[in-house]
């Protein structure tokens, strides 16, 4: 599975695939295409979550890598919203990756939109009934990581963190 690979999928391919997910209706993409695209998207998410610091430092040269992260997060948000059943088998990989991205020490205002997308994904996942067991296994870790972010310097992030943490906290 590409999601376990240390090497990133090609950023160009990843950007195109995620952009297609964002822009095309699910009916045009088709169920089998979404299921084929998903492992590549998850691999990209895992790669960015593990290598974000290095990529953020290289952003001084080019913003393209972290722009791809925005597209990945937007595509994940869409799939979680329209077809959450496709993501079920990846929940155990997606949640830890989102937590790594949410707790990034990147304090730049440029990163706030990415963090908000991460929080949106986490909130949507919490409402995913088909993956309830996987979600409950991650609940304590999610609540702990989000609790550590409550004192973030940005009020927008603090408000989003409290909202998402509350959604996860009341899961049963």
C-alpha positions in Angstrom: 0.0 0.0 0.0 1.4 3.4 -1.0 0.2 5.0 2.2 3.0 3.2 4.1 5.7 4.3 1.7 8.3 6.9 2.8 8.4 8.3 -0.7 5.7 10.7 -1.7 3.5 10.1 -4.6 4.4 12.5 -7.4 3.2 15.9 -6.3 1.9 16.7 -9.8 -0.2 13.5 -10.0 -1.4 14.0 -6.4 -2.5 17.6 -7.1 -4.3 16.5 -10.3 -6.1 13.6 -8.6 -7.2 15.6 -5.6 -8.2 18.6 -7.8 -10.4 16.2 -9.8 -12.0 15.0 -6.6 -12.7 18.5 -5.5 -14.1 19.8 -8.8 -16.0 16.9 -10.3 -19.3 15.6 -9.0 -19.1 12.1 -7.5 -21.5 10.8 -10.2 -18.9 11.7 -12.9 -15.9 10.5 -10.9 -17.6 7.1 -10.3 -17.4 4.9 -7.3 -14.5 2.7 -8.6 -12.4 5.7 -9.6 -12.8 7.3 -6.2 -11.8 4.0 -4.5 -8.7 3.7 -6.8 -7.7 7.4 -6.1 -8.1 7.2 -2.4 -4.9 5.2 -1.5 -2.8 7.8 -3.4 -4.5 10.6 -1.6 -4.0 8.9 1.8 -0.4 8.3 0.9 0.1 12.0 0.2 -1.6 12.9 3.5 0.7 10.5 5.4 3.7 11.8 3.7 2.9 15.5 4.4 2.0 14.7 8.0 5.4 13.1 8.6 7.5 15.6 6.6 5.6 18.9 7.2 8.4 20.7 9.0 10.9 20.1 6.1 8.3 21.0 3.5 7.3 24.2 5.4 11.0 25.3 5.6 11.4 24.6 1.8 8.3 26.9 1.3 10.7 29.8 1.3 11.7 28.6 -2.1 8.4 27.3 -3.4 4.9 27.1 -1.9 3.9 24.2 -4.2 4.3 21.3 -1.7 2.1 22.9 1.0 -0.4 24.0 -1.7 -0.7 20.3 -2.6 -1.5 19.7 1.1 -4.4 22.1 0.9 -5.8 20.3 -2.1 -5.4 16.9 -0.4 -7.3 18.2 2.7 -10.0 19.7 0.6 -10.4 16.4 -1.4 -10.5 14.4 1.9 -13.1 16.8 3.2 -15.3 16.2 0.2 -15.0 12.4 0.2 -15.7 12.3 4.0 -18.8 14.4 3.3 -20.2 12.7 0.2 -18.9 9.1 0.4 -17.6 8.4 4.0 -17.9 4.6 3.4 -14.9 4.7 1.1 -12.7 6.1 3.8 -13.6 3.6 6.5 -10.6 1.3 6.0 -8.2 4.2 6.1 -9.5 5.8 9.3 -6.7 4.3 11.4 -4.1 6.0 9.1 -6.0 9.3 8.4 -6.7 10.3 12.0 -3.1 10.1 13.3 -2.0 12.0 10.1 -4.5 14.7 10.8 -3.4 15.0 14.4 0.2 15.4 13.3 -0.9 18.2 10.9 -3.2 19.8 13.5 -0.5 20.0 16.1 2.2 21.5 13.8 4.2 24.2 15.5 4.0 26.2 12.3 2.8 29.6 13.6 2.5 31.3 10.3 -0.9 32.8 9.4 -0.4 31.0 6.1 -1.0 27.7 7.8 -4.3 28.6 9.5 -6.4 27.7 6.5 -4.8 24.2 6.4 -5.4 23.7 10.1 -9.0 24.7 9.7 -9.3 22.0 6.9 -7.7 19.5 9.2 -10.2 20.3 12.0 -13.1 20.1 9.5 -11.9 16.6 8.5 -11.6 15.6 12.1 -15.1 16.8 12.9 -16.6 15.1 9.8 -14.8 11.8 10.7 -16.3 11.9 14.2 -19.8 11.8 12.6 -18.9 8.8 10.5 -21.1 6.1 11.8 -19.7 3.2 9.7 -16.3 3.5 11.3 -17.5 3.9 14.9 -15.1 1.3 16.4 -12.0 2.8 14.7 -13.1 6.3 15.8 -13.6 5.3 19.4 -10.1 3.8 19.5 -8.7 7.2 18.6 -11.0 9.3 20.7 -8.7 9.8 23.7 -5.7 10.7 21.6 -7.8 13.1 19.5 -9.2 14.8 22.6 -5.7 15.0 24.2 -4.0 16.5 21.1 -6.9 19.0 20.6 -6.8 20.0 24.3 -3.2 20.9 23.9 -4.1 23.3 21.1 -6.7 25.3 23.1 -4.1 28.0 23.9 -3.1 28.6 20.2 -2.3 32.2 19.5 -5.0 32.5 16.8 -8.6 33.0 18.0 -9.9 31.3 14.9 -7.9 28.1 15.6 -8.9 28.2 19.3 -12.6 28.4 18.5 -12.3 25.6 15.9 -10.3 23.4 18.3 -12.9 23.8 21.0 -15.7 22.9 18.6 -14.0 19.8 17.2 -12.8 18.7 20.6 -16.3 18.9 22.0 -17.7 16.8 19.1 -15.0 14.1 19.9 -15.5 14.4 23.6 -19.2 13.5 23.6 -18.7 10.4 21.3 -19.9 7.2 23.0 
